[in-house]
């Protein structure tokens, strides 16, 4: 009888890496895109649209991390959430300039 295959160890969760850059960029672009759609396409005031744009990006990032906790190959990461927050913060900074 052969032993079951061993699971490969998870890669270390580093602060600087492609994954964190992806979280930052996607969260930032989500925020900017949502703001654009709400203001320029739906006619919302910028001040009214900004909380929804930022909040929807944060909710998507949180949902992804919650999904990772239940997915066998996924690993939830607080560092990913920080990268999401930085991306959202940069986008908000661009919007309010």
N, CA and C atoms as a LAMMPS dump frame, in Angstrom:
ITEM: TIMESTEP
0
ITEM: NUMBER OF ATOMS
291
ITEM: BOX BOUNDS ff ff ff
-5.0000000000000000e+02 5.0000000000000000e+02
-5.0000000000000000e+02 5.0000000000000000e+02
-5.0000000000000000e+02 5.0000000000000000e+02
ITEM: ATOMS id mol type element x y z
1 1 1 N 0.841 -1.179 0
2 1 2 C 0 0 0
3 1 3 C 0.885 1.24 0
4 2 1 N 0.608 2.172 -0.883
5 2 2 C 1.43 3.382 -0.96
6 2 3 C 0.867 4.456 -0.038
7 3 1 N 1.767 5.214 0.587
8 3 2 C 1.288 6.29 1.468
9 3 3 C 0.672 7.411 0.643
10 4 1 N -0.26 8.158 1.252
11 4 2 C -0.874 9.27 0.51
12 4 3 C 0.173 10.338 0.211
13 5 1 N -0.005 11.055 -0.899
14 5 2 C 0.982 12.095 -1.232
15 5 3 C 0.96 13.202 -0.181
16 6 1 N 2.132 13.729 0.076
17 6 2 C 2.242 14.827 1.042
18 6 3 C 1.85 16.141 0.387
19 7 1 N 1.183 16.948 1.16
20 7 2 C 0.833 18.282 0.666
21 7 3 C 2.103 19.137 0.649
22 8 1 N 2.234 19.917 -0.391
23 8 2 C 3.389 20.808 -0.445
24 8 3 C 3.189 21.929 0.562
25 9 1 N 4.235 22.316 1.255
26 9 2 C 4.081 23.391 2.239
27 9 3 C 3.729 24.7 1.557
28 10 1 N 2.919 25.473 2.25
29 10 2 C 2.512 26.768 1.693
30 10 3 C 3.706 27.709 1.628
31 11 1 N 3.73 28.513 0.588
32 11 2 C 4.802 29.508 0.456
33 11 3 C 4.649 30.537 1.567
34 12 1 N 5.763 31.085 2.027
35 12 2 C 5.66 32.096 3.085
36 12 3 C 4.899 33.326 2.595
37 13 1 N 4.143 33.907 3.495
38 13 2 C 3.342 35.091 3.166
39 13 3 C 4.22 36.325 3.351
40 14 1 N 4.793 36.792 2.281
41 14 2 C 5.731 37.921 2.341
42 14 3 C 5.007 39.244 2.11
43 15 1 N 5.546 40.295 2.705
44 15 2 C 4.972 41.63 2.514
45 15 3 C 5.199 42.125 1.096
46 16 1 N 6.349 41.834 0.527
47 16 2 C 6.695 42.332 -0.804
48 16 3 C 6.669 41.166 -1.764
49 17 1 N 5.703 41.158 -2.628
50 17 2 C 5.608 40.078 -3.598
51 17 3 C 4.505 40.358 -4.602
52 18 1 N 4.453 39.504 -5.587
53 18 2 C 3.475 39.672 -6.667
54 18 3 C 2.037 39.646 -6.14
55 19 1 N 1.764 38.753 -5.189
56 19 2 C 0.41 38.638 -4.652
57 19 3 C -0.035 39.938 -3.991
58 20 1 N 0.833 40.543 -3.214
59 20 2 C 0.455 41.794 -2.525
60 20 3 C 0.273 42.923 -3.54
61 21 1 N 1.105 42.943 -4.574
62 21 2 C 0.95 43.948 -5.63
63 21 3 C -0.387 43.77 -6.343
64 22 1 N -0.783 42.528 -6.569
65 22 2 C -2.063 42.27 -7.217
66 22 3 C -3.218 42.746 -6.34
67 23 1 N -3.144 42.483 -5.054
68 23 2 C -4.193 42.945 -4.143
69 23 3 C -4.276 44.469 -4.158
70 24 1 N -3.141 45.123 -4.085
71 24 2 C -3.103 46.587 -4.078
72 24 3 C -3.701 47.159 -5.368
73 25 1 N -3.254 46.655 -6.497
74 25 2 C -3.701 47.183 -7.79
75 25 3 C -5.18 46.907 -8.023
76 26 1 N -5.628 45.687 -7.76
77 26 2 C -7.032 45.356 -8.012
78 26 3 C -7.949 46.177 -7.115
79 27 1 N -7.596 46.31 -5.834
80 27 2 C -8.432 47.104 -4.927
81 27 3 C -8.471 48.567 -5.347
82 28 1 N -7.324 49.092 -5.736
83 28 2 C -7.281 50.485 -6.191
84 28 3 C -8.081 50.706 -7.458
85 29 1 N -7.91 49.814 -8.429
86 29 2 C -8.653 49.961 -9.682
87 29 3 C -10.148 49.734 -9.481
88 30 1 N -10.501 48.825 -8.583
89 30 2 C -11.924 48.601 -8.272
90 30 3 C -12.523 49.899 -7.734
91 31 1 N -11.823 50.531 -6.798
92 31 2 C -12.314 51.774 -6.199
93 31 3 C -12.459 52.869 -7.251
94 32 1 N -11.424 53.053 -8.06
95 32 2 C -11.474 54.08 -9.104
96 32 3 C -12.588 53.796 -10.11
97 33 1 N -12.741 52.547 -10.502
98 33 2 C -13.772 52.175 -11.472
99 33 3 C -15.172 52.383 -10.918
100 34 1 N -15.372 51.96 -9.69
101 34 2 C -16.693 52.134 -9.073
102 34 3 C -17.022 53.618 -8.941
103 35 1 N -16.045 54.421 -8.563
104 35 2 C -16.264 55.87 -8.445
105 35 3 C -16.643 56.456 -9.802
106 36 1 N -15.931 56.047 -10.841
107 36 2 C -16.227 56.54 -12.185
108 36 3 C -17.655 56.181 -12.603
109 37 1 N -18.027 54.93 -12.408
110 37 2 C -19.362 54.485 -12.817
111 37 3 C -20.439 55.228 -12.036
112 38 1 N -20.25 55.35 -10.735
113 38 2 C -21.274 56.007 -9.914
114 38 3 C -21.41 57.489 -10.246
115 39 1 N -20.29 58.17 -10.479
116 39 2 C -20.335 59.613 -10.722
117 39 3 C -20.683 59.921 -12.175
118 40 1 N -19.914 59.346 -13.107
119 40 2 C -20.073 59.731 -14.513
120 40 3 C -21.188 58.999 -15.246
121 41 1 N -21.56 57.833 -14.793
122 41 2 C -22.602 57.076 -15.483
123 41 3 C -23.937 57.093 -14.743
124 42 1 N -23.888 57.061 -13.402
125 42 2 C -25.128 57.024 -12.627
126 42 3 C -25.537 58.396 -12.103
127 43 1 N -24.659 59.395 -12.243
128 43 2 C -25.008 60.751 -11.855
129 43 3 C -24.94 61.056 -10.364
130 44 1 N -24.244 60.24 -9.598
131 44 2 C -24.112 60.493 -8.173
132 44 3 C -23.141 61.645 -7.931
133 45 1 N -23.289 62.304 -6.804
134 45 2 C -22.31 63.298 -6.379
135 45 3 C -21.05 62.559 -5.93
136 46 1 N -19.881 63.188 -6.165
137 46 2 C -18.626 62.527 -5.808
138 46 3 C -18.573 62.138 -4.337
139 47 1 N -19.026 63.026 -3.472
140 47 2 C -18.975 62.757 -2.032
141 47 3 C -19.888 61.598 -1.643
142 48 1 N -20.98 61.423 -2.357
143 48 2 C -21.89 60.321 -2.065
144 48 3 C -21.358 58.995 -2.604
145 49 1 N -20.647 59.053 -3.727
146 49 2 C -20.169 57.835 -4.372
147 49 3 C -18.93 57.252 -3.7
148 50 1 N -18.1 58.093 -3.117
149 50 2 C -16.825 57.626 -2.59
150 50 3 C -16.955 56.545 -1.514
151 51 1 N -17.83 56.682 -0.525
152 51 2 C -17.932 55.599 0.466
153 51 3 C -18.366 54.261 -0.144
154 52 1 N -19.256 54.293 -1.115
155 52 2 C -19.698 53.056 -1.748
156 52 3 C -18.583 52.466 -2.605
157 53 1 N -17.859 53.303 -3.321
158 53 2 C -16.765 52.816 -4.156
159 53 3 C -15.696 52.148 -3.298
160 54 1 N -15.283 52.818 -2.24
161 54 2 C -14.257 52.26 -1.354
162 54 3 C -14.796 51.052 -0.591
163 55 1 N -16.021 51.151 -0.121
164 55 2 C -16.61 50.053 0.638
165 55 3 C -16.813 48.797 -0.19
166 56 1 N -17.176 48.961 -1.447
167 56 2 C -17.373 47.783 -2.289
168 56 3 C -16.042 47.085 -2.573
169 57 1 N -14.976 47.859 -2.738
170 57 2 C -13.653 47.261 -2.934
171 57 3 C -13.21 46.527 -1.671
172 58 1 N -13.451 47.132 -0.513
173 58 2 C -13.09 46.486 0.75
174 58 3 C -13.899 45.206 0.948
175 59 1 N -15.17 45.241 0.623
176 59 2 C -16.023 44.063 0.776
177 59 3 C -15.569 42.931 -0.154
178 60 1 N -15.177 43.277 -1.366
179 60 2 C -14.696 42.258 -2.298
180 60 3 C -13.405 41.623 -1.789
181 61 1 N -12.504 42.442 -1.269
182 61 2 C -11.258 41.909 -0.722
183 61 3 C -11.495 41.017 0.481
184 62 1 N -12.396 41.433 1.356
185 62 2 C -12.727 40.63 2.526
186 62 3 C -13.399 39.322 2.117
187 63 1 N -14.286 39.39 1.137
188 63 2 C -14.956 38.179 0.654
189 63 3 C -13.941 37.194 0.071
190 64 1 N -12.95 37.711 -0.623
191 64 2 C -11.919 36.847 -1.2
192 64 3 C -11.137 36.148 -0.096
193 65 1 N -10.795 36.86 0.955
194 65 2 C -10.055 36.25 2.058
195 65 3 C -10.926 35.237 2.816
196 66 1 N -12.2 35.531 2.98
197 66 2 C -13.104 34.565 3.6
198 66 3 C -13.232 33.311 2.745
199 67 1 N -13.28 33.491 1.442
200 67 2 C -13.295 32.348 0.53
201 67 3 C -12.026 31.516 0.705
202 68 1 N -10.884 32.188 0.832
203 68 2 C -9.619 31.474 1.005
204 68 3 C -9.6 30.621 2.264
205 69 1 N -10.337 31.019 3.294
206 69 2 C -10.357 30.221 4.52
207 69 3 C -11.108 28.907 4.324
208 70 1 N -12.013 28.851 3.368
209 70 2 C -12.802 27.647 3.142
210 70 3 C -12.313 26.823 1.962
211 71 1 N -11.48 27.38 1.135
212 71 2 C -10.984 26.688 -0.053
213 71 3 C -9.758 25.857 0.318
214 72 1 N -9.684 24.611 -0.093
215 72 2 C -8.564 23.755 0.321
216 72 3 C -7.187 24.295 -0.082
217 73 1 N -7.09 24.942 -1.231
218 73 2 C -5.792 25.451 -1.682
219 73 3 C -5.548 26.895 -1.272
220 74 1 N -6.526 27.537 -0.676
221 74 2 C -6.394 28.946 -0.329
222 74 3 C -5.874 29.142 1.08
223 75 1 N -5.21 30.256 1.276
224 75 2 C -4.719 30.627 2.595
225 75 3 C -5.081 32.078 2.829
226 76 1 N -5.903 32.328 3.817
227 76 2 C -6.278 33.705 4.14
228 76 3 C -5.064 34.426 4.705
229 77 1 N -5.002 35.727 4.45
230 77 2 C -3.835 36.487 4.877
231 77 3 C -4.245 37.884 5.312
232 78 1 N -3.814 38.244 6.514
233 78 2 C -4.034 39.617 6.973
234 78 3 C -3.223 40.587 6.13
235 79 1 N -2.088 40.138 5.634
236 79 2 C -1.25 40.998 4.789
237 79 3 C -1.962 41.339 3.485
238 80 1 N -2.742 40.404 2.971
239 80 2 C -3.538 40.687 1.771
240 80 3 C -4.553 41.783 2.055
241 81 1 N -5.178 41.73 3.228
242 81 2 C -6.148 42.766 3.602
243 81 3 C -5.479 44.124 3.746
244 82 1 N -4.262 44.144 4.263
245 82 2 C -3.517 45.41 4.366
246 82 3 C -3.204 45.944 2.97
247 83 1 N -2.788 45.07 2.07
248 83 2 C -2.511 45.5 0.697
249 83 3 C -3.777 46.039 0.035
250 84 1 N -4.919 45.401 0.297
251 84 2 C -6.19 45.908 -0.221
252 84 3 C -6.45 47.314 0.311
253 85 1 N -6.248 47.504 1.611
254 85 2 C -6.5 48.812 2.22
255 85 3 C -5.576 49.884 1.654
256 86 1 N -4.331 49.543 1.407
257 86 2 C -3.397 50.513 0.819
258 86 3 C -3.857 50.892 -0.59
259 87 1 N -4.27 49.909 -1.374
260 87 2 C -4.768 50.201 -2.719
261 87 3 C -5.995 51.086 -2.692
262 88 1 N -6.909 50.806 -1.782
263 88 2 C -8.111 51.625 -1.646
264 88 3 C -7.729 53.037 -1.197
265 89 1 N -6.828 53.131 -0.236
266 89 2 C -6.38 54.446 0.241
267 89 3 C -5.728 55.274 -0.854
268 90 1 N -4.897 54.65 -1.668
269 90 2 C -4.278 55.381 -2.786
270 90 3 C -5.337 55.861 -3.775
271 91 1 N -6.298 55.019 -4.069
272 91 2 C -7.368 55.408 -4.996
273 91 3 C -8.196 56.556 -4.421
274 92 1 N -8.516 56.482 -3.144
275 92 2 C -9.27 57.581 -2.515
276 92 3 C -8.464 58.861 -2.582
277 93 1 N -7.16 58.768 -2.347
278 93 2 C -6.297 59.946 -2.465
279 93 3 C -6.334 60.559 -3.852
280 94 1 N -6.316 59.713 -4.864
281 94 2 C -6.396 60.208 -6.246
282 94 3 C -7.741 60.864 -6.505
283 95 1 N -8.796 60.27 -5.997
284 95 2 C -10.142 60.797 -6.236
285 95 3 C -10.321 62.157 -5.587
286 96 1 N -9.839 62.34 -4.373
287 96 2 C -10.092 63.604 -3.664
288 96 3 C -9.117 64.713 -4.049
289 97 1 N -8.101 64.412 -4.843
290 97 2 C -7.176 65.471 -5.272
291 97 3 C -7.859 66.55 -6.062
